[in-house]
Amino acid sequence: MAIGGIWHETNTFATGLTRYEDFEAYQLVRKDGLIERYIGTNTELGGVIRGATDFDLQPTLFAAAVPSGTIEYQSFIQLLDEMTELFQEAMPLDAVVLALHGAAVVETIDDADAYILAQVRKIVGESVPIVATFDYHANLSDDMVRSASALIGYDTYPHTDMADRGEEAIKLIRHFLAGQRNPICAHRKLPLLTSPLKQQTDQPPMREVMQKLQDLEKDPTVVFGSVAMGFPYSDVSHLGASVIVYAENQEQADTAADSIATTLWNSRQDFQQQLLSVETCVDLALNSVEFPVVIVEPADNIGGGSAGDGTAILDALLKANARQSVIVICDPEAVAVATQAGVGCECSLRIGGKTDSHHGPPVQASVTVKAISRGEYTHKGSYMTGCITSMGQTALVESQGVQIVLTSRRSMPFDAEQLRCLGIEPEEQKIIIVKAAIAWKAAFGKIAKRVLVADTPGVCAADLARLNYEKRPKPLYPLEQSATYFT
């Protein structure tokens, strides 16, 4: 059985292209290095390795980049060529498992995940089962469904079940290889688009949807099902939420898929999130009686492809002298200046706002350099447990009591070690700023005494009407309130 994949959540509104070196900087491993890197980790591939002890695994290539702008065509083809060459070397194969995202977009290839599946299918032939995992925020397409023998999506947000889904993929591979009748698929594409802010799977409205899915999966005739909420920051023709169910026959698959899709559609008005002004958030946080207070900045969500250098909240913190607050800003230029100044020295920095004009201008601040670090940490929480993240050269500086973590690479705030590796204990902070939507809860959800969601500018705006879509389907709720869905 061959394993591999190319994983990327593409924000087509983000500035700049995602290139080969961006995959190298995050996750790019080949052959035996793939097993060495992911064994024992809470990742899709970690789950595959855990569940496939009786298989002769043929690792190919796995590449992932931090969510960002459209993938450069040449970089994508280079990665795909490397992976497919390794697939050809591994032939003949009995089965394939791919770890994909479902929202990858390449220059001239809007449905990159379907393209990957189609290329692998050409190599292995029609009779070899291909099972692919996908992210909860996938924009599933009919082409993806046709090219794969089965698609398995995450059941959690924040994402904590990646290894479980990988292990489930192995169970399904066994089903295929045992000669049993292949499960029949029903795919429902809804005219529904939602911001990630209200998609948490253990909270309404998604809690009820996921419960419906779990109840239906108890039916012995239903093999499994998944819900994909879509990634609203990819402007593609297959944008939007999906339900996919595999069952013993078409009628059972259709009935289950329609039931889940109807439940999801009927909850469409419950996905709205109240946002507060930046000034209100900072004022409420400073006057809170319990700490830490987490201020969420979804519009600059690094996990959604944003630059991570938005300055609106930083500016407000500095003006309020918000002591015992911490914010992470991606700014390699500021890191270089702070590094040259050295630990214990004071310097003047232009911080953030350098990637584009969408996230506020740079903030000028006089800072004291507190620490310089390689910015590397191992995930100890529930998200990608055991994996290593590198923020690149990193500087911790302080200005007016505000702690500013300056990184050379964008780093998603999904593990508390992001701060602890710099000597910052999250529980001792009054205010923690997270450039995220929901997944930050894997790091700070248990310690947050209060959560405030700030309305700032950015390419991951919670108000989807602010985005200039050109390719999306129409009508699409809530952008068109007249959108309808009938099973």
KATA-V994931 format. One line per field, one symbol per residue. ss: DSSP state (h for helix, s for strand, l for the rest). Layout:
BEGIN
ss=???
END
This chain:
BEGIN
ss=lsssssslsslllllllslhhhhhhhsssslhhhhhhhlllllhhhhhhhhllllllssssssslllsllslhhhhhhhhhhhhhhhhhhllllssssslllsllsllsllhhhhhhhhhhhhhllllsssssslllllllhhhhhhllssssllllllllhhhhhhhhhhhhhhhhllllllssssssllslllhhhlllllllhhhhhhhhhhhhllllssssssslllllllllllllssssssllhhhhhhhhhhhhhhhhhlhhhhllllslhhhhhhhhhllllllsssslhhhlhhhlllllllhhhhhhhhlllllsssssslhhhhhhhhhhllllsssssslllllllllllsssssssssssllssslllllllllssslllssssssllsssssslllllllllhhhhlllllhhhllssssllllllhhhhlllllssssslllllllllhhhllllllllllsllllllllll
END
